[in-house]
Amino acid sequence: LNVNDQLNLLYDLLSEQSEDCCGSVSECQQIKRLVQSMMANNTVNDQQLLQLLPEIYNYGRQGEIAQNLDEHITTNQSNLKNWVNTIDYTNTH
């Protein structure tokens, strides 16, 4: 996957969780893996998105171990919307 593919996949996962207010542990693990890969490969050039990647990683990590995943997603609604908008902007500019 190139960085655009990774960003599109990350966008889909985050926006789906944001819209549905629910998700799965495997989605959270995938979010973590995508962010890890992007950070390890230094493929993201957008400074704003670079600053958000650790937050998104933590969101995935906390979601993976959350007792109530839906609650975790609901609690992070504003973050999710912000991340999705930033990824969308980065991908289109």
C-alpha positions, 0 to 999 in steps of 0.5 A: 500500500502506498501512503495514499492507499493507507490514508484512504483506508485510515479515512474509511475506518475512522469515518465509519466509526465516527458515523456509526458510533461503533466499531470492532477491535480488529478495526482498532488494530488496523488503525494502529498498524496503518499509523505505525507504518506511516510513522515508520516510513516517514511517508506523511509530509503534511505537518498537521497530519503528522502531529495527529498520527500519535493521537490516532495511534493512541485512539486505536490502542485504547480502542483495542483494550477498551471495556466498552468500545462503542463508548470509547468511539462516542467519547472521541467523536470530535477527535474522529471528525477532526482527524477525518477532515484533516486526512481528507484535506491532506489527500485532496491537496 
